[in-house]
Amino acid sequence: MEKEQNDLQEKKSPEEKEVKNMSETDLKESEKNKINEEKPAEETLEEKLLSLEDKLARTFAEMENQRRRFEKEKEEAFEYGGFAFAKEALNLIDNLERSKQILENDETLKDSGALKKILEHLEIINKDLISIFSKNNIKVIESLNKKLDPNFHQAMIEIEDNQKEPGTIIQEIQKGFTLKDRLLRPSLVGVSKKGENKDKKDEENKDNLDDK
């Protein structure tokens, strides 16, 4: 059998052999071209340098951003590290104010010399606390006779007052404070509103009575 195959190959014409050889050559060339196409082109030295410069610039930019964030966090920690403590310390002011109101409303102490002395001492303590707070950048928010500012004031009630422009603070329920440029707590206030016209109200009441 093998002898017959060899005889068949020998019987092939020179043209057939040439065609076969050309086909094998074309196949090898095609495979070579395919490999070359798949292989990425090598970067030039200039391209490599530009890529390296870009990576370095990005790295330095990220390092600078991290440095700035660290500096900002360090500064805020130093300036506002006592924020929670300052907020809790405001309870001292509130307790003094409540004690003062309780004593003033105590009928057994009313108009007594003892009450007067106690209130004087409480006022001294209150002023000392405000002074200590102020030295540490804890400031009282000015409220009375100011226009309501939602950034610093919280309106609790509206009070009829035709002498004041609507939205003017005419009562301070609880003092507000800031720590530097940050709000510790808002002032709780009462603001003015226009009262109803008395003559108009009386006329409406009269009309309602007539209708009945």
Residue frames relative to the residue before (quaternion, step in Angstrom):
aa qw qx qy qz dx dy dz
M 1.0000 0.0000 0.0000 0.0000 0.00 0.00 0.00
E 0.6609 0.5034 -0.2951 0.4718 3.51 0.93 -0.96
K 0.6290 0.5431 -0.3268 0.4501 3.55 1.09 -0.77
E 0.6404 0.5302 -0.3219 0.4530 3.55 1.07 -0.81
Q 0.6372 0.5235 -0.3275 0.4613 3.64 1.02 -0.82
N 0.6489 0.5115 -0.3175 0.4653 3.56 1.00 -0.86
D 0.6411 0.5255 -0.3204 0.4584 3.55 1.05 -0.79
L 0.6390 0.5268 -0.3258 0.4561 3.59 1.10 -0.80
Q 0.6467 0.5191 -0.3165 0.4606 3.57 0.99 -0.84
E 0.6638 0.5035 -0.3102 0.4579 3.55 0.99 -0.84
K 0.6628 0.5240 -0.3020 0.4415 3.56 1.16 -0.68
K 0.5044 0.6519 -0.4319 0.3662 3.64 1.26 -0.31
S 0.5098 -0.6636 0.4624 0.2931 3.50 -1.07 0.83
P 0.6368 -0.5273 0.3922 0.4032 3.63 -1.18 0.38
E 0.6129 0.5557 -0.3559 0.4346 3.61 1.13 -0.69
E 0.6564 0.5134 -0.3151 0.4541 3.58 0.98 -0.87
K 0.6398 0.5234 -0.3223 0.4613 3.55 1.03 -0.84
E 0.6501 0.5261 -0.3157 0.4482 3.59 0.98 -0.83
V 0.6355 0.5308 -0.3178 0.4619 3.58 1.03 -0.89
K 0.6494 0.5198 -0.3129 0.4584 3.56 0.99 -0.90
N 0.6585 0.5095 -0.3080 0.4603 3.59 0.94 -0.90
M 0.6483 0.5152 -0.3164 0.4628 3.60 1.02 -0.84
S 0.6367 0.5324 -0.3286 0.4507 3.62 0.97 -0.80
E 0.6578 0.5007 -0.3090 0.4703 3.57 0.98 -0.86
T 0.6441 0.5227 -0.3164 0.4603 3.60 1.02 -0.80
D 0.6541 0.5130 -0.3092 0.4619 3.58 0.96 -0.90
L 0.6402 0.5361 -0.3218 0.4462 3.57 1.02 -0.85
K 0.6612 0.5016 -0.3009 0.4698 3.58 0.95 -0.90
E 0.6501 0.5190 -0.3094 0.4608 3.58 1.02 -0.86
S 0.6446 0.5320 -0.3098 0.4533 3.57 1.03 -0.86
E 0.6568 0.5032 -0.3006 0.4744 3.55 1.02 -0.89
K 0.6343 0.5381 -0.3200 0.4536 3.59 1.02 -0.78
N 0.6596 0.5048 -0.2981 0.4704 3.57 1.00 -0.92
K 0.6305 0.5443 -0.3245 0.4482 3.58 1.04 -0.83
I 0.6497 0.5111 -0.3091 0.4703 3.57 1.00 -0.87
N 0.6566 0.5165 -0.3051 0.4571 3.58 0.99 -0.85
E 0.6479 0.5164 -0.3194 0.4599 3.57 1.08 -0.79
E 0.6771 0.4931 -0.2936 0.4606 3.58 0.99 -0.82
K 0.6349 0.5286 -0.3326 0.4548 3.60 1.06 -0.62
P 0.4035 -0.7336 0.4873 0.2479 3.65 -0.64 1.10
A 0.5332 -0.6315 0.4594 0.3253 3.50 -1.14 0.73
E 0.4684 -0.6844 0.4848 0.2779 3.55 -0.92 0.87
E 0.4879 -0.6625 0.4898 0.2882 3.57 -1.08 0.88
T 0.4564 -0.6482 0.5292 0.3023 3.50 -1.15 0.64
L 0.6724 -0.4936 0.3591 0.4186 3.57 -1.25 0.31
E 0.6422 0.5289 -0.3202 0.4531 3.59 1.03 -0.79
E 0.6528 0.5111 -0.3081 0.4666 3.57 1.00 -0.85
K 0.6330 0.5297 -0.3229 0.4631 3.57 1.03 -0.79
L 0.6556 0.5096 -0.3068 0.4651 3.59 0.99 -0.85
L 0.6530 0.5095 -0.3129 0.4649 3.60 0.96 -0.84
S 0.6446 0.5152 -0.3155 0.4684 3.59 1.01 -0.83
L 0.6550 0.5101 -0.3068 0.4654 3.58 0.99 -0.83
E 0.6395 0.5221 -0.3208 0.4642 3.58 1.00 -0.84
D 0.6427 0.5261 -0.3194 0.4562 3.60 1.00 -0.84
K 0.6599 0.5050 -0.3025 0.4668 3.59 0.95 -0.89
L 0.6496 0.5135 -0.3121 0.4658 3.59 0.99 -0.81
A 0.6494 0.5186 -0.3171 0.4570 3.58 0.97 -0.88
R 0.6547 0.5060 -0.3100 0.4682 3.60 0.99 -0.84
T 0.6418 0.5276 -0.3172 0.4573 3.58 1.02 -0.83
F 0.6727 0.4898 -0.2947 0.4698 3.58 0.90 -0.93
A 0.6317 0.5320 -0.3326 0.4554 3.61 1.03 -0.78
E 0.6600 0.5022 -0.3014 0.4705 3.59 0.96 -0.86
M 0.6388 0.5199 -0.3197 0.4685 3.59 1.03 -0.82
E 0.6531 0.5107 -0.3113 0.4646 3.59 1.01 -0.80
N 0.6393 0.5179 -0.3229 0.4677 3.59 1.01 -0.80
Q 0.6495 0.5112 -0.3126 0.4680 3.58 0.99 -0.81
R 0.6396 0.5298 -0.3212 0.4550 3.56 1.02 -0.81
R 0.6623 0.5056 -0.2994 0.4649 3.57 0.98 -0.88
R 0.6388 0.5193 -0.3249 0.4656 3.58 1.00 -0.82
F 0.6479 0.5189 -0.3117 0.4625 3.56 0.99 -0.86
E 0.6565 0.5104 -0.3109 0.4604 3.60 0.94 -0.90
K 0.6584 0.5105 -0.3083 0.4591 3.58 0.98 -0.86
E 0.6627 0.4985 -0.3013 0.4707 3.58 0.95 -0.90
K 0.6444 0.5181 -0.3197 0.4628 3.59 1.01 -0.80
E 0.6571 0.5114 -0.3033 0.4635 3.57 1.00 -0.88
E 0.6717 0.4893 -0.2993 0.4688 3.59 0.93 -0.88
A 0.6293 0.5292 -0.3377 0.4581 3.58 1.02 -0.75
F 0.6665 0.4942 -0.3002 0.4706 3.57 1.04 -0.78
E 0.7342 0.4456 -0.2418 0.4516 3.58 0.89 -0.96
Y 0.8152 0.2384 -0.0936 0.5194 3.57 0.97 -0.86
G 0.3030 0.7859 -0.4909 0.2229 3.57 1.24 0.37
G 0.7315 0.4070 -0.2327 0.4950 3.60 1.13 -0.63
F 0.2679 0.8078 -0.4926 0.1816 3.58 1.26 0.34
A 0.6867 0.4807 -0.2861 0.4644 3.58 0.84 -1.01
F 0.6457 0.5172 -0.3197 0.4619 3.57 1.00 -0.84
A 0.6495 0.5249 -0.3157 0.4506 3.57 0.94 -0.91
K 0.6465 0.5260 -0.3171 0.4526 3.56 0.99 -0.86
E 0.6636 0.4920 -0.2991 0.4776 3.59 1.00 -0.82
A 0.6323 0.5631 -0.3297 0.4176 3.58 1.05 -0.78
L 0.5532 0.6189 -0.3921 0.3964 3.60 1.19 -0.43
N 0.5297 0.6347 -0.4028 0.3928 3.58 1.23 -0.39
L 0.5732 0.5861 -0.3792 0.4291 3.60 1.15 -0.56
I 0.6527 0.5048 -0.3016 0.4777 3.56 0.96 -0.91
D 0.6671 0.5123 -0.3014 0.4491 3.57 0.90 -0.93
N 0.6720 0.5017 -0.3023 0.4532 3.58 0.92 -0.88
L 0.6250 0.5262 -0.3351 0.4692 3.58 1.06 -0.73
E 0.6662 0.5049 -0.2995 0.4599 3.57 0.94 -0.91
R 0.6540 0.5035 -0.3139 0.4693 3.59 0.97 -0.79
S 0.6363 0.5253 -0.3244 0.4625 3.58 1.00 -0.83
K 0.6356 0.5386 -0.3182 0.4524 3.55 1.01 -0.84
Q 0.6765 0.4946 -0.2902 0.4620 3.59 0.92 -0.93
I 0.6349 0.5303 -0.3306 0.4542 3.59 1.00 -0.80
L 0.6712 0.4964 -0.2944 0.4652 3.56 0.92 -0.92
E 0.6594 0.5174 -0.3099 0.4488 3.59 0.96 -0.85
N 0.7220 0.4279 -0.2422 0.4868 3.59 1.12 -0.64
D 0.5069 0.6378 -0.4256 0.3939 3.57 1.29 0.04
E 0.3813 -0.7644 0.4784 0.2036 3.57 -0.45 1.24
T 0.6445 0.5418 -0.3305 0.4265 3.63 1.04 -0.67
L 0.7330 0.3937 -0.2271 0.5060 3.58 1.20 -0.51
K 0.4418 0.7394 -0.4345 0.2633 3.55 1.27 -0.33
D 0.8575 0.0771 -0.1136 0.4958 3.55 -1.00 1.03
S 0.4862 0.6536 -0.4500 0.3660 3.62 1.16 0.42
G 0.5983 -0.5725 0.4235 0.3674 3.55 -1.22 0.50
A 0.6113 0.5634 -0.3477 0.4336 3.58 1.09 -0.72
L 0.6467 0.5194 -0.3156 0.4609 3.56 0.98 -0.87
K 0.6417 0.5413 -0.3236 0.4365 3.55 0.94 -0.89
K 0.6762 0.4906 -0.2940 0.4644 3.59 0.94 -0.91
I 0.6410 0.5235 -0.3279 0.4555 3.58 0.98 -0.84
L 0.6663 0.5047 -0.3036 0.4573 3.59 0.91 -0.91
E 0.6194 0.5404 -0.3373 0.4588 3.57 1.09 -0.74
H 0.6634 0.4977 -0.2997 0.4716 3.59 0.97 -0.88
L 0.6459 0.5186 -0.3214 0.4590 3.58 0.97 -0.79
E 0.6411 0.5239 -0.3162 0.4631 3.56 1.04 -0.78
I 0.6289 0.5272 -0.3289 0.4674 3.60 1.04 -0.80
I 0.6559 0.5053 -0.3057 0.4701 3.58 0.93 -0.93
N 0.6434 0.5328 -0.3156 0.4500 3.58 0.96 -0.88
K 0.6695 0.4949 -0.2961 0.4682 3.58 0.92 -0.90
D 0.6341 0.5288 -0.3277 0.4592 3.59 1.04 -0.78
L 0.6492 0.5156 -0.3124 0.4637 3.56 0.98 -0.85
I 0.6441 0.5158 -0.3151 0.4688 3.58 0.94 -0.90
S 0.6483 0.5221 -0.3105 0.4590 3.59 1.02 -0.84
I 0.6539 0.4995 -0.3089 0.4769 3.59 0.97 -0.86
F 0.6357 0.5254 -0.3241 0.4635 3.58 0.98 -0.84
S 0.6645 0.5285 -0.3002 0.4347 3.56 0.91 -0.98
K 0.6449 0.5228 -0.3173 0.4584 3.59 1.03 -0.81
N 0.7289 0.3723 -0.2197 0.5309 3.58 1.20 -0.50
N 0.5990 -0.6349 0.3196 0.3687 3.55 1.21 0.73
I 0.4901 0.5842 -0.4739 0.4405 3.57 1.17 0.65
K 0.0234 -0.8503 0.5230 -0.0544 3.56 -0.29 1.27
V 0.4872 -0.6415 0.5129 0.2967 3.54 -1.19 0.69
I 0.3800 -0.7028 0.5523 0.2379 3.58 -1.01 0.80
E 0.3811 -0.7185 0.5362 0.2258 3.56 -0.77 1.05
S 0.0722 -0.8470 0.5266 -0.0099 3.57 -0.74 1.03
L 0.6946 0.5147 -0.3061 0.3987 3.59 0.61 -1.14
N 0.8488 0.0992 -0.1382 0.5006 3.54 -0.98 1.04
K 0.5340 0.5778 -0.4248 0.4477 3.58 1.24 0.43
K 0.5345 -0.5824 0.4892 0.3686 3.55 -1.25 0.39
L 0.5641 -0.6136 0.4346 0.3412 3.56 -1.04 0.79
D 0.0609 -0.7789 0.6242 -0.0029 3.55 -0.83 1.08
P 0.3887 -0.7623 0.4651 0.2269 3.63 -0.38 1.19
N 0.5946 0.5783 -0.3631 0.4245 3.58 1.21 -0.40
F 0.8053 0.2442 -0.1066 0.5296 3.58 1.17 -0.58
H 0.7654 0.3237 -0.1664 0.5307 3.60 1.18 -0.48
Q 0.1420 -0.7563 0.6315 0.0953 3.52 -1.22 0.61
A 0.3086 -0.7760 0.5255 0.1622 3.57 -0.48 1.23
M 0.1870 -0.7993 0.5665 0.0719 3.56 -0.79 1.09
I 0.8000 0.0360 0.0146 0.5988 3.57 1.06 -0.80
E 0.2910 -0.7043 0.6119 0.2120 3.54 -1.37 0.34
I 0.1257 -0.7984 0.5883 0.0254 3.55 -0.91 0.98
E 0.4399 -0.6956 0.4991 0.2713 3.57 -0.82 0.99
D 0.2087 0.7546 -0.5949 0.1819 3.55 -0.82 1.05
N 0.2043 -0.8151 0.5348 0.0886 3.56 -0.33 1.26
Q 0.5814 0.5861 -0.3716 0.4247 3.57 1.28 -0.14
K 0.7362 0.3673 -0.2051 0.5302 3.57 1.21 -0.49
E 0.5443 -0.5929 0.4787 0.3508 3.53 -1.19 0.57
P 0.5612 -0.6150 0.4211 0.3598 3.63 -0.89 0.83
G 0.7624 0.3323 -0.2634 0.4887 3.56 -0.96 0.91
T 0.5190 0.6171 -0.4212 0.4153 3.59 1.30 0.09
I 0.4224 -0.7000 0.5148 0.2578 3.57 -0.95 0.87
I 0.0267 -0.8202 0.5709 -0.0262 3.57 -0.64 1.13
Q 0.7711 0.1887 -0.1565 0.5876 3.58 1.27 0.04
E 0.1756 -0.7663 0.6102 0.0978 3.57 -1.01 0.88
I 0.2413 -0.7976 0.5426 0.1059 3.56 -0.50 1.23
Q 0.7812 -0.0560 0.0576 0.6191 3.56 1.05 -0.83
K 0.4775 -0.6874 0.4694 0.2813 3.57 -0.89 0.96
G 0.2567 -0.7406 0.6008 0.1570 3.53 -1.19 0.69
F 0.1622 -0.7974 0.5780 0.0612 3.57 -1.19 0.55
T 0.1872 -0.7436 0.6274 0.1358 3.54 -1.31 0.48
L 0.2300 -0.7126 0.6393 0.1751 3.53 -1.30 0.48
K 0.7788 -0.1470 0.0135 0.6097 3.54 -0.20 1.36
D 0.7967 -0.2595 0.1868 0.5129 3.63 -0.61 -1.06
R 0.6022 0.5556 -0.3635 0.4433 3.59 1.24 0.26
L 0.4562 -0.6813 0.5082 0.2634 3.53 -1.13 0.76
L 0.2912 -0.7367 0.5860 0.1705 3.56 -0.81 1.06
R 0.7326 -0.2415 0.1610 0.6157 3.53 0.99 -0.92
P 0.4903 -0.6702 0.4639 0.3086 3.62 -1.06 0.64
S 0.5175 -0.5908 0.5072 0.3548 3.55 -1.27 0.35
L 0.2855 -0.7269 0.5968 0.1842 3.57 -0.98 0.86
V 0.0320 0.8541 -0.5083 0.1056 3.57 -0.45 1.20
G 0.3263 -0.6739 0.6143 0.2489 3.49 -1.45 0.16
V 0.1755 -0.8083 0.5578 0.0689 3.58 -0.86 0.95
S 0.5356 -0.6484 0.4521 0.2973 3.54 -1.21 0.62
K 0.0206 -0.7554 0.6534 0.0454 3.51 -1.31 0.48
K 0.6105 -0.5648 0.4076 0.3771 3.54 -1.19 0.49
G 0.3602 -0.7269 0.5436 0.2152 3.55 -0.94 0.92
E 0.5751 -0.5803 0.4361 0.3771 3.57 -1.16 0.46
N 0.5372 -0.6196 0.4680 0.3294 3.56 -1.10 0.75
K 0.4486 -0.7345 0.4426 0.2515 3.57 -0.56 1.25
D 0.6595 0.5068 -0.3134 0.4583 3.62 0.92 -0.91
K 0.6562 0.5085 -0.3107 0.4629 3.56 1.03 -0.89
K 0.6478 0.5245 -0.3115 0.4563 3.55 1.04 -0.83
D 0.6479 0.5137 -0.3134 0.4671 3.57 1.00 -0.87
E 0.6462 0.5266 -0.3147 0.4539 3.57 1.03 -0.84
E 0.6443 0.5150 -0.3167 0.4683 3.57 1.04 -0.83
N 0.6408 0.5227 -0.3186 0.4632 3.58 1.02 -0.82
K 0.6429 0.5285 -0.3100 0.4596 3.58 1.06 -0.87
D 0.6509 0.5155 -0.3102 0.4630 3.57 1.02 -0.89
N 0.6395 0.5285 -0.3234 0.4551 3.56 1.03 -0.78
L 0.6472 0.5146 -0.3085 0.4703 3.59 1.07 -0.80
D 0.6432 0.5225 -0.3164 0.4618 3.57 1.01 -0.86
D 0.6405 0.5391 -0.3287 0.4371 3.58 1.00 -0.81
K 0.6449 0.5168 -0.3112 0.4691 3.53 1.13 -0.72
